[in-house]
Amino acid sequence: MINNERYQELFTRASAGEPVPDDATDEEKEFYKSFTHNDINKLKFVYGLTQVNLAENFLRKKQEENTIKVFYRLSNLEAFIPKNKIPNATKNRCLENCIKEFGKKNITIIGDRLNNETLEYVKSLKIKFVLVDNGSGAATFRDALNLAIKKNKNTDFVYLLEDDFLHLPGSSKLLKEGIQEFGTYVTLYDHPDKYINADKQYGNPQINMNSEVTRLFKTESVHWKLTNSTVMSFATTVKRLKDDYELLIKYSSNNMTDSYGFFTELIQTKKLSPISSVPGYSTHCVKGWLSPFINWDEL
């Protein structure tokens, strides 16, 4: 239990944006982690308006730090496996949707062999971008992975994203909720393979009775389930990427990434499952593989 004197000391340090003390207990570290507006409202009568203003400044800094940084893999190359996409899932439309949901200043494009039209469009957006010449989705994933780690702190939230996704309004908030609550790999894509038996065409090897064994959780805004895999578009912390770096490289070392292999080994060796929102708030825009119950053609 934190006594009043220690609580005031921690509150003052947190309000000023100072790091957690080296001698902090687990409970005191949790205080830093969970510092919210509720804490301000409870404490303003004890510590006065000046401390409240400091606390609000601290909270604003903390929220800015937790803004999701998107590393967006854009390419005009045809995929090794042809994709039959919905009509509105053009390169421009998917990117515009990403900008709308996550903010232009929070996006870095990794452009692999862009044609002139796409390159000029990206330049017109005045958005951060890096040009690469990989000719491979897996190599561009590795570029995004390395850039996300290099450009951010361990506690930062990052989203490694392909160029054929659409998101519903509020997606950024939901991803942050998922990361803050679970600290694992988070997706808003409710992948249809989780409802296809293993013995069917394109079935997921772990699915029976058109469903997967899971646990269901609830955060402030949505339900989440543990899932056995997702595609290589996910949000997490930089520290999580660093911890699993060797596995991420292992399963992106060929021309194509192997997301199922990555998550299977992650679960087996580290007991760490990805989580998926239920229902889905984003989708991979390939016909037949859309998150269910949303008319994505009209987004």
C-alpha positions in Angstrom: 0.0 0.0 0.0 1.4 3.4 -1.0 1.3 5.8 2.0 0.2 9.4 1.5 3.6 11.0 1.6 5.0 8.6 -1.0 1.9 9.0 -3.1 2.4 12.8 -3.2 6.1 12.3 -4.1 5.1 9.9 -7.0 2.3 12.2 -8.1 4.6 15.2 -8.3 7.3 13.2 -10.2 4.7 11.8 -12.6 3.1 15.2 -13.1 6.4 16.7 -14.1 6.9 13.9 -16.6 9.8 12.4 -14.7 10.6 8.6 -15.0 9.6 6.1 -12.4 12.1 6.1 -9.5 14.7 3.3 -9.5 13.5 2.1 -6.1 9.9 2.0 -7.0 7.9 -1.1 -6.0 5.7 -3.0 -8.4 2.7 -1.2 -7.1 4.3 2.2 -7.6 5.3 1.3 -11.1 1.7 0.3 -11.8 0.7 3.8 -10.6 2.9 5.4 -13.3 1.5 3.0 -15.9 -2.2 3.6 -15.1 -2.0 7.4 -14.4 -5.3 8.8 -15.8 -7.8 11.7 -15.6 -9.5 9.8 -12.8 -6.3 10.2 -10.8 -6.3 13.9 -11.4 -9.9 14.3 -10.3 -9.3 12.4 -7.1 -6.1 14.2 -6.2 -6.8 17.8 -7.2 -8.5 18.5 -3.8 -5.4 17.2 -2.0 -2.6 18.8 -4.0 -4.2 21.9 -5.5 -4.7 23.4 -8.9 -0.9 23.7 -9.7 -0.4 20.0 -9.3 -3.5 19.3 -11.3 -2.2 21.4 -14.2 1.1 19.6 -14.1 -0.7 16.3 -14.0 -2.8 17.2 -17.1 0.4 18.1 -18.9 1.9 14.8 -18.0 -1.2 13.0 -19.2 -1.1 14.8 -22.5 2.5 13.9 -23.0 1.8 10.3 -22.1 -1.1 10.2 -24.6 1.1 11.7 -27.3 3.7 9.0 -26.6 1.1 6.3 -27.0 -0.1 7.6 -30.4 0.2 4.7 -32.9 2.9 5.1 -35.4 2.0 3.4 -38.7 4.7 1.8 -40.9 2.8 1.4 -44.2 4.1 -1.1 -46.8 3.1 0.2 -50.2 3.9 -1.5 -53.5 2.7 -1.6 -57.1 4.1 -5.1 -57.6 1.7 -8.0 -58.1 1.5 -10.4 -55.2 2.9 -13.9 -55.6 -0.6 -15.1 -54.9 -3.1 -13.1 -57.0 -5.6 -11.1 -54.9 -9.1 -10.4 -56.1 -9.8 -7.2 -54.1 -13.1 -5.4 -53.6 -13.6 -2.4 -56.0 -12.9 0.4 -53.5 -9.7 -1.2 -52.2 -7.4 0.8 -54.5 -3.9 1.9 -53.4 -5.1 5.5 -53.0 -8.3 4.7 -51.2 -6.7 2.4 -48.6 -4.0 4.9 -47.9 -6.5 7.7 -47.6 -8.5 5.6 -45.2 -5.3 5.0 -43.1 -4.5 8.7 -43.1 -8.1 9.5 -41.9 -7.9 7.0 -39.0 -4.3 7.4 -37.8 -3.2 10.9 -39.0 -0.7 11.8 -41.7 2.0 12.8 -39.2 1.9 9.3 -37.7 2.5 7.4 -40.9 5.7 6.4 -42.6 5.4 4.8 -46.0 7.9 2.2 -47.1 7.4 2.2 -50.9 8.7 -0.8 -52.9 9.1 -0.2 -56.6 6.3 2.3 -56.9 5.2 3.3 -60.4 5.3 7.0 -61.4 1.7 7.6 -60.7 1.8 6.2 -57.2 5.1 7.9 -56.4 3.8 11.3 -57.5 0.6 10.8 -55.5 2.6 9.9 -52.4 4.8 13.0 -52.9 1.7 15.2 -53.2 0.6 14.1 -49.7 3.7 15.5 -48.1 3.9 12.4 -46.0 7.0 10.7 -44.6 8.2 8.0 -47.0 11.2 5.8 -47.7 11.8 4.2 -51.2 13.1 0.7 -51.4 13.9 -1.7 -54.2 13.0 -5.1 -52.9 10.5 -6.6 -55.2 9.4 -8.7 -52.2 6.7 -8.2 -49.7 8.7 -10.1 -47.0 11.8 -7.8 -47.5 9.6 -4.7 -47.2 8.1 -6.2 -44.0 11.6 -6.5 -42.7 12.3 -2.9 -43.7 9.2 -1.7 -41.8 10.1 -3.8 -38.8 13.6 -2.4 -38.6 12.4 1.2 -39.2 9.8 0.9 -36.5 12.4 -0.3 -34.0 15.0 2.3 -35.0 12.7 5.3 -34.9 10.8 4.6 -31.7 11.2 3.9 -28.0 10.5 0.5 -26.4 7.2 1.8 -25.0 5.9 3.3 -28.3 3.0 1.7 -30.1 3.6 0.8 -33.7 1.4 -0.7 -36.5 3.0 -2.6 -39.3 0.4 -2.4 -42.1 -0.1 -3.7 -45.6 -1.5 -1.4 -48.4 -4.8 -3.3 -48.9 -6.6 -2.8 -45.6 -9.6 -0.6 -44.7 -10.4 0.5 -41.1 -13.7 1.6 -39.5 -13.8 4.9 -37.6 -12.3 4.6 -34.1 -9.8 2.0 -35.1 -6.8 3.9 -33.7 -8.5 4.1 -30.2 -9.3 0.4 -30.3 -5.8 -0.7 -31.2 -4.4 1.4 -28.3 -6.9 -0.2 -26.0 -5.8 -3.6 -27.1 -2.1 -2.9 -26.7 -2.5 -1.2 -23.3 -4.6 -4.0 -21.9 -2.8 -7.0 -23.3 0.7 -6.0 -24.5 0.7 -8.6 -27.3 0.1 -8.5 -31.1 -3.2 -6.8 -31.8 -5.4 -6.9 -34.9 -8.8 -5.5 -35.8 -9.1 -8.0 -38.6 -11.5 -10.8 -37.8 -9.9 -13.3 -40.1 -12.5 -15.6 -41.8 -10.2 -18.6 -41.7 -11.1 -18.9 -37.9 -14.5 -20.1 -39.0 -13.4 -22.7 -41.6 -12.7 -26.2 -40.5 -9.2 -27.7 -41.0 -10.4 -30.3 -43.5 -12.0 -27.7 -45.8 -10.4 -25.7 -48.6 -8.4 -22.8 -47.1 -9.3 -24.1 -43.7 -7.2 -23.1 -40.6 -5.3 -26.2 -39.3 -6.6 -25.5 -35.7 -10.3 -25.0 -36.5 -13.0 -27.5 -35.7 -16.8 -27.1 -35.7 -16.2 -23.9 -37.7 -14.8 -22.2 -34.6 -11.6 -21.8 -32.5 -11.1 -22.5 -28.9 -10.4 -19.1 -27.2 -11.0 -16.8 -24.3 -13.2 -13.7 -24.7 -12.2 -10.4 -23.0 -13.8 -7.0 -22.8 -12.1 -3.6 -22.7 -13.8 -0.2 -22.6 -15.0 -0.2 -26.2 -15.0 -3.7 -27.6 -14.6 -7.5 -27.1 -11.4 -9.3 -27.9 -10.5 -12.9 -28.4 -7.3 -14.9 -28.3 -6.6 -16.2 -31.8 -4.2 -18.7 -33.2 -2.8 -16.3 -35.9 -3.4 -13.3 -38.0 -1.7 -11.8 -41.1 1.5 -9.8 -40.9 -0.4 -6.5 -40.3 -0.6 -5.9 -36.6 -0.1 -3.4 -33.8 2.1 -3.8 -30.8 4.9 -2.2 -28.8 8.5 -1.7 -30.0 9.7 -3.8 -27.1 7.5 -6.7 -28.2 9.1 -6.4 -31.7 12.6 -6.4 -30.2 11.8 -9.4 -27.9 10.5 -11.5 -30.9 12.9 -10.1 -33.5 14.6 -13.4 -34.3 11.2 -15.1 -34.9 9.9 -12.2 -37.0 13.0 -12.4 -39.2 12.8 -16.1 -39.4 9.3 -16.0 -40.8 10.0 -13.2 -43.3 13.2 -14.5 -44.7 11.6 -15.8 -48.0 9.8 -13.9 -50.7 6.6 -14.2 -48.7 6.0 -13.8 -45.0 4.7 -16.8 -43.0 2.4 -15.3 -40.5 0.8 -18.6 -39.4 4.3 -20.1 -38.8 5.3 -17.1 -36.8 2.3 -17.0 -34.5 2.3 -20.8 -34.1 5.9 -20.8 -32.9 5.3 -17.7 -30.7 2.5 -19.5 -28.9 4.4 -22.7 -28.5 7.6 -21.1 -27.3 6.5 -18.0 -25.4 2.8 -18.8 -24.6 1.9 -15.5 -26.3 -1.2 -15.3 -28.5 -2.3 -12.5 -30.7 -5.7 -10.9 -30.0 -8.4 -10.0 -32.4 -11.3 -7.6 -31.9 -14.8 -9.1 -32.1 -16.4 -7.9 -34.4 -13.7 -6.8 -36.8 -13.0 -3.1 -37.2 -10.6 -3.5 -40.1 -10.3 -5.9 -43.0 -7.9 -7.3 -45.5 -9.6 -6.3 -48.7 -9.5 -9.6 -50.6 -12.9 -11.0 -51.7 -13.8 -14.0 -49.7 -11.5 -12.9 -46.8 -13.3 -9.9 -45.5 -14.0 -9.3 -41.8 -17.7 -10.5 -41.5 -20.9 -8.5 -40.9 -19.6 -5.2 -42.4 -20.4 -4.0 -45.9 -16.8 -3.0 -46.7 -17.7 -2.1 -50.3 -19.5 1.0 -49.0 -16.7 2.3 -46.7 
